[in-house]
Amino acid sequence: MLYQLSEVERLLAETPGLYVRYSAGYASDLEDGSVDAESGLPLPGLSAHPLDAEPWWTLPRVEWIARQISRLPAPRHAPQDGSRPDRFAWLLRGTVAGRGPDGEALIADVEVVGRLAECLIEQADRVWGARFDAELGRREAELVSVAHA
């Protein structure tokens, strides 16, 4: 379990190529398979968001990490009916096997790195929200996650 953004930043500094995913975990993902919800087509990997900052990003790396984590449909955005109580944010490494329908990376040959504690997600929200219009980004991310639910 990872509790601080600094832990994620350290992992990235040691070995780039880290992704974040929100699901019921790797074992469940393997069992259920990776499928495009709209078309029903199988995907060649698990959809995930990159934590490596893009070359054009000139702000502190921790702010990119916070942005990527804050855009996840974290537990506070989960359905209140209990239909997905076991979903959580977790980190992985692997090979980019393609792009999903929304341009997200599809990761194959997955190596599980760790689970993100809710306090880390809250820290990411604070870091991102303190500097940027996080509500605008969050609303856009919610529209995408609702479309894929």
DSSP file (Angstrom, degrees, kcal/mol; ACC not computed):
  #  RESIDUE AA STRUCTURE BP1 BP2  ACC     N-H-->O    O-->H-N    N-H-->O    O-->H-N    TCO  KAPPA ALPHA  PHI   PSI    X-CA   Y-CA   Z-CA
    1    1 A M              0   0    0      0, 0.0     2,-0.4     0, 0.0   115,-0.2   0.000 360.0 360.0 360.0 133.2    0.0    0.0    0.0
    2    2 A L  B     +a  116   0A   0    113,-3.2   115,-2.8     1,-0.1   118,-0.3  -0.878 360.0 175.3-104.3 135.6    1.3    3.4   -1.0
    3    3 A Y        +     0   0    0     -2,-0.4     2,-0.3   113,-0.2    -1,-0.1   0.590  57.7  49.5-116.0 -16.0    0.4    6.4    1.3
    4    4 A Q    >>  -     0   0    0      1,-0.1     4,-1.1   119,-0.0     3,-1.0  -0.962  68.1-132.0-132.5 144.3    2.2    9.4    0.0
    5    5 A L  H 3> S+     0   0    0     -2,-0.3     4,-2.7     1,-0.2     5,-0.2   0.840 108.9  65.3 -57.8 -33.1    2.7   11.1   -3.4
    6    6 A S  H 3> S+     0   0    0      1,-0.2     4,-2.2     2,-0.2    -1,-0.2   0.829  96.7  55.6 -61.5 -31.0    6.4   11.2   -2.7
    7    7 A E  H <> S+     0   0    0     -3,-1.0     4,-2.1     2,-0.2    -1,-0.2   0.910 109.7  45.2 -66.3 -42.2    6.4    7.4   -2.7
    8    8 A V  H  X S+     0   0    0     -4,-1.1     4,-2.3     2,-0.2    -2,-0.2   0.915 112.4  51.5 -66.3 -43.4    5.0    7.4   -6.2
    9    9 A E  H  X S+     0   0    0     -4,-2.7     4,-2.0     1,-0.2    -2,-0.2   0.891 109.8  50.1 -60.9 -40.3    7.4   10.1   -7.3
   10   10 A R  H  X S+     0   0    0     -4,-2.2     4,-2.1     2,-0.2    -1,-0.2   0.914 108.9  51.6 -64.6 -44.0   10.3    8.0   -6.0
   11   11 A L  H  X S+     0   0    0     -4,-2.1     4,-2.4     1,-0.2    -2,-0.2   0.904 111.3  47.9 -59.3 -41.9    9.2    4.9   -7.8
   12   12 A L  H  < S+     0   0    0     -4,-2.3    -1,-0.2     1,-0.2    -2,-0.2   0.871 109.5  52.3 -66.9 -37.4    9.0    6.9  -11.1
   13   13 A A  H  < S+     0   0    0     -4,-2.0    -1,-0.2    -5,-0.2    -2,-0.2   0.879 112.6  45.8 -66.3 -37.1   12.4    8.4  -10.5
   14   14 A E  H  < S+     0   0    0     -4,-2.1    -2,-0.2     1,-0.3    -1,-0.2   0.914 135.3   2.7 -72.1 -43.9   13.9    4.9  -10.0
   15   15 A T  S  < S-     0   0    0     -4,-2.4    -1,-0.3    -5,-0.2    -2,-0.1  -0.844  73.9-146.7-149.2 106.0   12.1    3.3  -13.0
   16   16 A P        +     0   0    0      0, 0.0    -3,-0.1     0, 0.0    -4,-0.0  -0.102  68.2  76.7 -62.4 169.9    9.9    5.2  -15.4
   17   17 A G        +     0   0    0      1,-0.3    77,-0.5    76,-0.1     2,-0.4   0.816  57.6 152.4  96.5  36.7    6.9    3.5  -17.0
   18   18 A L        -     0   0    0     75,-0.1    33,-2.9   -10,-0.0    34,-0.6  -0.804  20.2-172.0-102.3 140.3    4.4    3.5  -14.2
   19   19 A Y  E     -BC  50  92B   0     73,-2.8    73,-2.3    -2,-0.4     2,-0.4  -0.898  14.4-140.6-128.4 156.3    0.7    3.6  -14.8
   20   20 A V  E     -BC  49  91B   0     29,-2.5    29,-2.7    -2,-0.3     2,-0.3  -0.957  20.4-179.3-119.5 140.7   -2.4    3.9  -12.5
   21   21 A R  E     - C   0  90B   0     69,-2.7    69,-2.8    -2,-0.4     2,-0.5  -0.964  20.3-145.9-136.9 151.0   -5.6    2.0  -12.9
   22   22 A Y  E     + C   0  89B   0     -2,-0.3     2,-0.3    67,-0.2    67,-0.2  -0.963  51.4 103.8-120.5 112.3   -8.9    1.9  -11.1
   23   23 A S  E    S- C   0  88B   0     65,-2.3    65,-3.4    -2,-0.5     3,-0.1  -0.874  85.8 -73.2-162.9-169.0  -10.5   -1.5  -10.9
   24   24 A A  S    S-     0   0    0      1,-0.3     4,-0.3    63,-0.3     3,-0.1   0.325  91.1 -89.0 -84.4   7.2  -11.2   -4.5   -8.6
   25   25 A G     >  -     0   0    0     63,-0.2     4,-2.4     1,-0.1    -1,-0.3  -0.257  45.4 -67.3 106.4 167.5   -7.5   -5.4   -9.0
   26   26 A Y  H  > S+     0   0    0      1,-0.2     4,-2.7     2,-0.2     5,-0.2   0.885 126.3  53.7 -63.6 -43.1   -5.3   -7.4  -11.2
   27   27 A A  H  > S+     0   0    0      1,-0.2     4,-2.0     2,-0.2    -1,-0.2   0.923 113.0  44.4 -59.7 -43.9   -6.7  -10.9  -10.2
   28   28 A S  H  > S+     0   0    0     -4,-0.3     4,-2.9     2,-0.2     5,-0.3   0.897 111.6  53.5 -65.9 -40.6  -10.2   -9.7  -11.0
   29   29 A D  H  X S+     0   0    0     -4,-2.4     4,-1.8     1,-0.2    -2,-0.2   0.890 109.6  48.6 -62.3 -39.3   -9.0   -8.1  -14.3
   30   30 A L  H  < S+     0   0    0     -4,-2.7    -1,-0.2     2,-0.2    -2,-0.2   0.913 113.7  46.6 -65.3 -42.2   -7.4  -11.3  -15.4
   31   31 A E  H  < S+     0   0    0     -4,-2.0    -2,-0.2    -5,-0.2    -1,-0.2   0.912 119.4  38.5 -66.5 -43.7  -10.6  -13.3  -14.5
   32   32 A D  H  < S-     0   0    0     -4,-2.9    -1,-0.2    -5,-0.1    -2,-0.2   0.714 104.2-138.8 -81.3 -21.3  -12.9  -10.9  -16.3
   33   33 A G     <  -     0   0    0     -4,-1.8     2,-0.7    -5,-0.3    -1,-0.1  -0.031  26.7 -76.9  78.8 167.5  -10.7  -10.1  -19.2
   34   34 A S        +     0   0    0      9,-0.3     9,-3.6    -4,-0.1     2,-0.4  -0.916  60.8 165.9-109.0 113.5  -10.2   -6.7  -20.7
   35   35 A V  B     -F   42   0C   0     -2,-0.7     2,-0.5     7,-0.3     6,-0.1  -0.970  43.0-114.7-132.9 140.5  -13.1   -5.7  -22.9
   36   36 A D     >  -     0   0    0      5,-3.0     4,-2.6    -2,-0.4     5,-0.2  -0.651  28.7-145.5 -70.9 119.9  -14.3   -2.5  -24.5
   37   37 A A  T  4 S+     0   0    0     -2,-0.5    -1,-0.2     1,-0.2   111,-0.1   0.846  91.6  44.9 -60.0 -37.8  -17.6   -1.9  -22.7
   38   38 A E  T  4 S+     0   0    0      1,-0.1    -1,-0.2     3,-0.1    -2,-0.0   0.932 126.0  25.4 -76.3 -46.3  -19.4   -0.3  -25.7
   39   39 A S  T  4 S-     0   0    0      2,-0.1    -2,-0.2     1,-0.0    -1,-0.1   0.712  92.2-131.6 -92.5 -21.3  -18.4   -2.7  -28.5
   40   40 A G     <  +     0   0    0     -4,-2.6    -3,-0.1     1,-0.3    -2,-0.0   0.487  56.9 145.3  80.9   2.5  -17.8   -5.8  -26.5
   41   41 A L        -     0   0    0     -5,-0.2    -5,-3.0     1,-0.1    -1,-0.3  -0.491  54.7-110.5 -75.6 141.6  -14.4   -6.3  -28.3
   42   42 A P  B     -F   35   0C   0      0, 0.0    -7,-0.3     0, 0.0    -1,-0.1  -0.463  29.8-140.4 -69.6 143.6  -11.5   -7.8  -26.4
   43   43 A L        -     0   0    0     -9,-3.6    -9,-0.3    -2,-0.1    57,-0.1  -0.789  12.5-129.0-104.0 148.8   -8.7   -5.4  -25.6
   44   44 A P  S    S-     0   0    0      0, 0.0     2,-0.3     0, 0.0    -1,-0.1   0.389  85.4  -2.4 -79.3   6.2   -5.0   -6.4  -25.8
   45   45 A G  S    S-     0   0    0     63,-0.1     2,-0.4   -11,-0.1    63,-0.2  -0.976  88.2 -68.9-173.8-179.4   -4.3   -4.9  -22.3
   46   46 A L  E     -D  107   0B   0     61,-2.8    61,-2.9    -2,-0.3     2,-0.2  -0.731  49.2-116.9 -90.0 133.5   -5.6   -3.1  -19.3
   47   47 A S  E     +D  106   0B   0     -2,-0.4     2,-0.3    59,-0.2    59,-0.2  -0.513  48.5 158.0 -71.4 134.9   -6.5    0.5  -19.7
   48   48 A A  E     -D  105   0B   0     57,-2.1    57,-1.1    -2,-0.2   -27,-0.2  -0.979  39.7-116.0-154.8 159.8   -4.4    2.7  -17.5
   49   49 A H  E     -B   20   0B   0    -29,-2.7   -29,-2.5    -2,-0.3     2,-0.1  -0.866  34.0-118.9-104.0 133.1   -3.2    6.3  -17.2
   50   50 A P  E     -B   19   0B   0      0, 0.0   -31,-0.2     0, 0.0    18,-0.1  -0.446  16.7-165.7 -72.1 140.2    0.6    7.1  -17.5
   51   51 A L        +     0   0    0    -33,-2.9     2,-0.4    -2,-0.1   -32,-0.1   0.523  62.7  99.6-100.4  -9.2    2.3    8.7  -14.5
   52   52 A D  S    S-     0   0    0    -34,-0.6     2,-0.1     1,-0.1     9,-0.0  -0.654  82.0-118.6 -73.6 128.9    5.4    9.6  -16.5
   53   53 A A        -     0   0    0     -2,-0.4    -2,-0.1     1,-0.1    -1,-0.1  -0.385  27.2-109.8 -68.0 145.8    5.1   13.3  -17.4
   54   54 A E    >   -     0   0    0      1,-0.1     3,-1.8    -2,-0.1    -1,-0.1  -0.375  29.4-109.3 -69.9 154.7    4.9   14.2  -21.0
   55   55 A P  T 3  S+     0   0    0      0, 0.0    -1,-0.1     0, 0.0    -2,-0.1   0.800 118.4  57.6 -57.5 -29.6    8.0   16.0  -22.5
   56   56 A W  T 3  S+     0   0    0      2,-0.0     2,-0.7     1,-0.0    -3,-0.0   0.636  81.2 102.2 -76.8 -12.1    6.0   19.3  -22.8
   57   57 A W    <   +     0   0    0     -3,-1.8    -4,-0.0     1,-0.2     7,-0.0  -0.623  39.7 167.0 -77.0 111.0    5.2   19.3  -19.0
   58   58 A T        +     0   0    0     -2,-0.7    -1,-0.2     2,-0.1     3,-0.1   0.390  47.0  92.5-106.2   0.8    7.6   21.8  -17.5
   59   59 A L  S    S-     0   0    0      1,-0.2     5,-0.1     2,-0.1    -2,-0.0  -0.351  97.1 -60.5 -84.6 172.6    5.9   22.1  -14.1
   60   60 A P    >>  -     0   0    0      0, 0.0     3,-1.2     0, 0.0     4,-1.0  -0.244  44.9-127.5 -56.5 140.1    6.9   19.9  -11.1
   61   61 A R  H 3> S+     0   0    0      1,-0.3     4,-2.4     2,-0.2     3,-0.4   0.850 106.9  63.8 -58.1 -36.4    6.5   16.2  -11.8
   62   62 A V  H 3> S+     0   0    0      1,-0.2     4,-2.5     2,-0.2    -1,-0.3   0.819  98.5  55.5 -61.0 -29.5    4.5   15.7   -8.6
   63   63 A E  H <> S+     0   0    0     -3,-1.2     4,-2.1     2,-0.2    -1,-0.2   0.863 107.2  48.7 -72.0 -34.9    1.8   18.0  -10.1
   64   64 A W  H  X S+     0   0    0     -4,-1.0     4,-2.5    -3,-0.4    -2,-0.2   0.939 112.7  48.3 -65.1 -46.4    1.5   15.7  -13.2
   65   65 A I  H  X S+     0   0    0     -4,-2.4     4,-2.4     1,-0.2     5,-0.2   0.932 111.9  49.4 -58.7 -46.8    1.3   12.7  -10.9
   66   66 A A  H  X S+     0   0    0     -4,-2.5     4,-2.8     1,-0.2    -1,-0.2   0.897 110.1  51.6 -60.6 -40.9   -1.4   14.4   -8.8
   67   67 A R  H  X S+     0   0    0     -4,-2.1     4,-1.4     2,-0.2    -2,-0.2   0.942 110.5  47.3 -61.8 -47.8   -3.3   15.3  -11.9
   68   68 A Q  H  < S+     0   0    0     -4,-2.5     4,-0.2     1,-0.2    -2,-0.2   0.905 116.3  43.9 -62.6 -42.0   -3.4   11.8  -13.3
   69   69 A I  H >< S+     0   0    0     -4,-2.4     3,-1.5     1,-0.2    -1,-0.2   0.898 110.4  55.3 -70.4 -40.1   -4.4   10.3   -9.9
   70   70 A S  H 3< S+     0   0    0     -4,-2.8    -1,-0.2     1,-0.3    -2,-0.2   0.752 100.8  60.2 -65.6 -23.5   -7.0   13.0   -9.3
   71   71 A R  T 3< S+     0   0    0     -4,-1.4    -1,-0.3    -5,-0.2    -2,-0.2   0.535  83.3 105.9 -83.3  -5.0   -8.7   12.2  -12.6
   72   72 A L  S <  S-     0   0    0     -3,-1.5     2,-2.2    -4,-0.2    70,-0.1  -0.379  86.2-112.5 -69.9 150.9   -9.4    8.6  -11.6
   73   73 A P        -     0   0    0      0, 0.0    -1,-0.1     0, 0.0    -2,-0.1  -0.514  53.7-173.1 -79.1  72.8  -13.0    7.6  -10.7
   74   74 A A    >   -     0   0    0     -2,-2.2     3,-3.1    -4,-0.2     4,-0.5  -0.014  41.9 -83.2 -65.0 171.8  -11.8    7.1   -7.1
   75   75 A P  G >  S+     0   0    0      0, 0.0     3,-1.2     0, 0.0    -1,-0.1   0.777 127.8  63.6 -50.2 -32.0  -14.1    5.7   -4.4
   76   76 A R  G 3  S+     0   0    0      1,-0.3    -2,-0.1     4,-0.0     4,-0.0   0.694 107.2  44.7 -68.3 -15.2  -15.7    9.0   -3.7
   77   77 A H  G <  S+     0   0    0     -3,-3.1    -1,-0.3     2,-0.1     3,-0.1   0.404  90.5 114.2-103.1  -0.4  -17.0    8.9   -7.3
   78   78 A A  S <  S-     0   0    0     -3,-1.2    -4,-0.1    -4,-0.5     4,-0.0  -0.301  82.8 -84.0 -71.4 154.7  -18.1    5.2   -7.1
   79   79 A P    >   -     0   0    0      0, 0.0     3,-0.9     0, 0.0     5,-0.4  -0.316  32.0-141.1 -56.9 138.1  -21.8    4.3   -7.3
   80   80 A Q  T 3  S+     0   0    0      1,-0.2    -2,-0.1     2,-0.1    -4,-0.0   0.531  90.4  79.8 -80.5  -5.6  -23.5    4.6   -3.9
   81   81 A D  T 3  S-     0   0    0      1,-0.1    -1,-0.2     3,-0.0    -3,-0.0   0.481 106.5-115.8 -81.7  -0.2  -25.6    1.5   -4.5
   82   82 A G  S <  S+     0   0    0     -3,-0.9     4,-0.1     2,-0.1    -2,-0.1   0.603  75.1 133.1  80.5  10.8  -22.7   -0.7   -3.6
   83   83 A S  S    S+     0   0    0      1,-0.3     3,-0.1     2,-0.1    -3,-0.1   0.724  82.6  23.7 -69.9 -19.9  -22.5   -2.2   -7.1
   84   84 A R  S >  S+     0   0    0     -5,-0.4     3,-1.2     1,-0.1    -1,-0.3  -0.333  72.8 142.2-138.3  55.5  -18.7   -1.8   -7.2
   85   85 A P  T 3   +     0   0    0      0, 0.0    -2,-0.1     0, 0.0    -1,-0.1   0.697  69.2  60.7 -72.5 -15.7  -17.5   -1.6   -3.6
   86   86 A D  T 3  S+     0   0    0     -4,-0.1     2,-0.3    -3,-0.1   -63,-0.1   0.310  77.2 111.5 -96.1   9.4  -14.3   -3.5   -4.3
   87   87 A R    <   +     0   0    0     -3,-1.2     2,-0.3   -63,-0.1   -63,-0.3  -0.614  38.3 158.0 -86.6 144.0  -12.8   -1.1   -6.9
   88   88 A F  E     -C   23   0B   0    -65,-3.4   -65,-2.3    -2,-0.3     2,-0.4  -0.958  42.5 -92.8-155.9 167.6   -9.6    0.8   -6.0
   89   89 A A  E     +C   22   0B   0     27,-0.4    27,-2.6    -2,-0.3     2,-0.3  -0.723  46.4 168.9 -90.0 136.7   -6.7    2.6   -7.5
   90   90 A W  E     -CE  21 115B   0    -69,-2.8   -69,-2.7    -2,-0.4     2,-0.3  -0.983  28.2-121.5-147.3 158.0   -3.5    0.7   -8.1
   91   91 A L  E     +CE  20 114B   0     23,-3.7    22,-2.6    -2,-0.3    23,-1.2  -0.740  30.9 170.4-103.0 147.1   -0.1    1.0   -9.9
   92   92 A L  E     -CE  19 112B   0    -73,-2.3   -73,-2.8    -2,-0.3     2,-0.3  -0.967  20.6-151.5-147.7 162.5    1.3   -1.2  -12.5
   93   93 A R  E     + E   0 111B   0     18,-2.1    18,-2.7    -2,-0.3     2,-0.3  -0.880  37.4 113.0-125.9 162.6    4.1   -1.5  -15.1
   94   94 A G  E     -     0   0B   0    -77,-0.5     2,-0.4    -2,-0.3    15,-0.2  -0.991  61.1 -49.0 165.8-163.5    4.0   -3.3  -18.4
   95   95 A T  E     - E   0 108B   0     13,-2.6    13,-3.1    -2,-0.3     2,-0.7  -0.857  47.0-121.1-104.2 131.5    4.2   -3.1  -22.1
   96   96 A V  E     + E   0 107B   0     -2,-0.4    11,-0.2    11,-0.2     3,-0.1  -0.622  32.4 177.7 -71.8 115.9    1.9   -0.7  -24.0
   97   97 A A  E     -     0   0B   0      9,-3.6     2,-0.3    -2,-0.7    -1,-0.2   0.450  57.3 -54.2-100.1  -3.7    0.0   -3.0  -26.3
   98   98 A G  E     - E   0 106B   0      8,-0.7     8,-2.3   -55,-0.0     2,-0.4  -0.973  62.8 -72.5 158.9-167.7   -2.2   -0.4  -27.9
   99   99 A R  E     - E   0 105B   0     -2,-0.3     6,-0.2     6,-0.2     5,-0.1  -0.958  37.6-130.5-123.9 142.2   -4.6    2.5  -27.2
  100  100 A G    >   -     0   0    0      4,-3.0     3,-2.1    -2,-0.4     6,-0.1  -0.178  42.4 -84.9 -80.8-179.7   -8.1    2.2  -25.9
  101  101 A P  T 3  S+     0   0    0      0, 0.0    -1,-0.1     0, 0.0   -65,-0.0   0.705 131.1  45.9 -63.0 -20.4  -11.2    4.0  -27.4
  102  102 A D  T 3  S-     0   0    0      2,-0.1    42,-0.0    42,-0.0    -2,-0.0   0.199 124.3-100.0-105.4  14.9  -10.4    7.1  -25.4
  103  103 A G  S <  S+     0   0    0     -3,-2.1     3,-0.1     1,-0.3     2,-0.1   0.465  75.1 145.7  84.6   0.9   -6.7    7.1  -26.2
  104  104 A E        -     0   0    0      1,-0.1    -4,-3.0    -5,-0.1    -1,-0.3  -0.372  56.8 -98.3 -71.6 152.1   -5.7    5.6  -22.9
  105  105 A A  E     -DE  48  99B   0    -57,-1.1   -57,-2.1    -6,-0.2     2,-0.6  -0.441  27.3-145.1 -68.5 141.1   -2.8    3.2  -22.8
  106  106 A L  E     -DE  47  98B   0     -8,-2.3    -9,-3.6   -59,-0.2    -8,-0.7  -0.958  19.5-153.7-107.9 116.4   -3.6   -0.5  -22.9
  107  107 A I  E     +DE  46  96B   0    -61,-2.9   -61,-2.8    -2,-0.6   -11,-0.2  -0.802  16.2 177.8-103.7 126.6   -1.0   -2.4  -20.8
  108  108 A A  E     + E   0  95B   0    -13,-3.1   -13,-2.6    -2,-0.5     3,-0.1  -0.633  63.9  40.6-111.9 174.3    0.0   -6.0  -21.3
  109  109 A D  E    S-     0   0B   0    -15,-0.2    -1,-0.2    -2,-0.2     2,-0.1   0.935  89.0-156.4  50.4  51.8    2.6   -8.1  -19.4
  110  110 A V  E     -     0   0B   0     -3,-0.2     2,-0.5   -16,-0.1   -16,-0.2  -0.337  22.3-168.4 -70.9 134.3    1.4   -6.4  -16.2
  111  111 A E  E     - E   0  93B   0    -18,-2.7   -18,-2.1    -3,-0.1     2,-0.3  -0.990  22.5-134.8-116.6 118.5    3.6   -6.2  -13.1
  112  112 A V  E     + E   0  92B   0     -2,-0.5   -20,-0.2   -20,-0.2     3,-0.1  -0.588  25.5 177.3 -75.0 129.9    1.6   -5.0  -10.1
  113  113 A V  E     -     0   0B   0    -22,-2.6     2,-0.3    -2,-0.3   -21,-0.2   0.817  51.3 -62.9-101.6 -43.1    3.4   -2.3   -8.1
  114  114 A G  E     - E   0  91B   0    -23,-1.2   -23,-3.7  -112,-0.0    -1,-0.3  -0.919  43.5 -88.5 167.6 167.2    1.0   -1.5   -5.3
  115  115 A R  E     - E   0  90B   0     -2,-0.3  -113,-3.2   -25,-0.3     2,-0.5  -0.738  36.2-125.4 -98.1 145.1   -2.3   -0.1   -4.2
  116  116 A L  B     -a    2   0A   0    -27,-2.6   -27,-0.4    -2,-0.3  -113,-0.2  -0.801  21.6-133.5 -92.6 126.1   -3.0    3.6   -3.5
  117  117 A A    >>  -     0   0    0   -115,-2.8     4,-1.6    -2,-0.5     3,-0.9  -0.415  22.3-115.9 -70.6 152.6   -4.4    4.4   -0.1
  118  118 A E  H 3> S+     0   0    0      1,-0.3     4,-2.5     2,-0.2     5,-0.2   0.844 116.5  61.1 -59.6 -33.2   -7.4    6.8   -0.1
  119  119 A C  H 3> S+     0   0    0      1,-0.2     4,-1.9     2,-0.2    -1,-0.3   0.838 102.5  51.5 -65.2 -30.9   -5.2    9.3    1.8
  120  120 A L  H <> S+     0   0    0     -3,-0.9     4,-2.4  -118,-0.3    -1,-0.2   0.900 109.8  49.1 -69.2 -40.9   -2.8    9.4   -1.2
  121  121 A I  H  X S+     0   0    0     -4,-1.6     4,-2.2     2,-0.2    -2,-0.2   0.902 111.2  49.7 -64.5 -40.6   -5.7   10.1   -3.5
  122  122 A E  H  X S+     0   0    0     -4,-2.5     4,-2.1     2,-0.2    -1,-0.2   0.886 109.6  51.7 -64.5 -38.5   -6.8   12.9   -1.2
  123  123 A Q  H  X S+     0   0    0     -4,-1.9     4,-2.6     2,-0.2    -2,-0.2   0.912 108.6  51.1 -63.3 -42.5   -3.3   14.3   -1.1
  124  124 A A  H  X S+     0   0    0     -4,-2.4     4,-2.7     1,-0.2     5,-0.3   0.910 108.5  52.2 -60.5 -42.7   -3.3   14.2   -5.0
  125  125 A D  H  X S+     0   0    0     -4,-2.2     4,-2.8     1,-0.2    -1,-0.2   0.907 110.8  47.4 -59.5 -42.2   -6.6   16.1   -5.0
  126  126 A R  H  X S+     0   0    0     -4,-2.1     4,-1.9     2,-0.2    -2,-0.2   0.923 113.2  47.5 -66.9 -44.3   -5.2   18.8   -2.7
  127  127 A V  H  X S+     0   0    0     -4,-2.6     4,-0.6     2,-0.2    -2,-0.2   0.940 118.6  40.3 -62.8 -47.3   -2.0   19.2   -4.7
  128  128 A W  H >X S+     0   0    0     -4,-2.7     4,-2.4     1,-0.2     3,-1.0   0.932 116.3  49.3 -68.5 -45.6   -3.8   19.5   -8.0
  129  129 A G  H 3< S+     0   0    0     -4,-2.8    -1,-0.2    -5,-0.3    -2,-0.2   0.774 102.3  62.7 -66.7 -27.1   -6.6   21.6   -6.6
  130  130 A A  H 3< S+     0   0    0     -4,-1.9    -1,-0.2    -5,-0.2    -2,-0.2   0.751 119.3  23.0 -69.6 -23.1   -4.3   24.1   -5.0
  131  131 A R  H << S+     0   0    0     -3,-1.0     2,-0.2    -4,-0.6    -2,-0.2   0.721 121.2  36.1-115.0 -28.6   -2.8   25.1   -8.3
  132  132 A F  S  < S-     0   0    0     -4,-2.4     2,-2.1    -5,-0.2     3,-0.2  -0.684  88.9 -88.4-127.3 173.4   -5.2   24.3  -11.1
  133  133 A D    >>  +     0   0    0     -2,-0.2     4,-1.5     1,-0.2     3,-0.5  -0.543  53.4 166.8 -80.6  73.8   -8.9   24.2  -12.0
  134  134 A A  H 3>  +     0   0    0     -2,-2.1     4,-2.8     1,-0.2    -1,-0.2   0.816  66.8  62.1 -63.7 -32.5   -9.2   20.7  -10.7
  135  135 A E  H 3> S+     0   0    0     -3,-0.2     4,-2.4     2,-0.2    -1,-0.2   0.894 102.1  51.4 -63.2 -38.5  -13.0   20.8  -10.8
  136  136 A L  H <> S+     0   0    0     -3,-0.5     4,-1.9     2,-0.2    -1,-0.2   0.953 113.7  43.7 -61.0 -50.0  -13.0   21.3  -14.6
  137  137 A G  H  X S+     0   0    0     -4,-1.5     4,-2.4     1,-0.2    -2,-0.2   0.882 113.1  52.0 -62.3 -39.8  -10.7   18.3  -15.1
  138  138 A R  H  X S+     0   0    0     -4,-2.8     4,-2.6     2,-0.2    -1,-0.2   0.895 107.6  51.5 -66.0 -40.7  -12.6   16.2  -12.7
  139  139 A R  H  X S+     0   0    0     -4,-2.4     4,-2.0     2,-0.2    -1,-0.2   0.915 111.4  48.0 -62.8 -41.3  -16.0   16.9  -14.4
  140  140 A E  H  X S+     0   0    0     -4,-1.9     4,-1.7     2,-0.2    -2,-0.2   0.914 112.5  48.7 -63.8 -42.6  -14.4   15.9  -17.8
  141  141 A A  H  X S+     0   0    0     -4,-2.4     4,-2.9     1,-0.2    -2,-0.2   0.881 109.4  52.8 -65.6 -38.1  -13.0   12.7  -16.2
  142  142 A E  H  X S+     0   0    0     -4,-2.6     4,-2.6     2,-0.2     5,-0.2   0.895 106.2  53.2 -64.8 -39.0  -16.3   11.9  -14.6
  143  143 A L  H  X S+     0   0    0     -4,-2.0     4,-1.5     2,-0.2    -1,-0.2   0.908 112.7  44.7 -61.7 -40.5  -18.1   12.2  -18.0
  144  144 A V  H  X S+     0   0    0     -4,-1.7     4,-1.0     2,-0.2    -2,-0.2   0.928 114.1  48.2 -68.2 -45.5  -15.5    9.8  -19.5
  145  145 A S  H  < S+     0   0    0     -4,-2.9     4,-0.5     1,-0.2     3,-0.3   0.854 109.7  52.4 -67.6 -33.8  -15.8    7.3  -16.6
  146  146 A V  H >< S+     0   0    0     -4,-2.6     3,-0.8     1,-0.2    -1,-0.2   0.884 106.6  54.1 -65.7 -38.0  -19.6    7.3  -16.7
  147  147 A A  H 3< S+     0   0    0     -4,-1.5    -1,-0.2    -5,-0.2    -2,-0.2   0.755 113.8  42.5 -66.4 -23.5  -19.5    6.5  -20.4
  148  148 A H  T 3<        0   0    0     -4,-1.0    -1,-0.2    -3,-0.3    -2,-0.2   0.390 360.0 360.0-104.3   2.8  -17.3    3.5  -19.6
  149  149 A A    <         0   0    0     -3,-0.8    -1,-0.2    -4,-0.5    -2,-0.1   0.481 360.0 360.0 -73.7 360.0  -19.2    2.3  -16.5
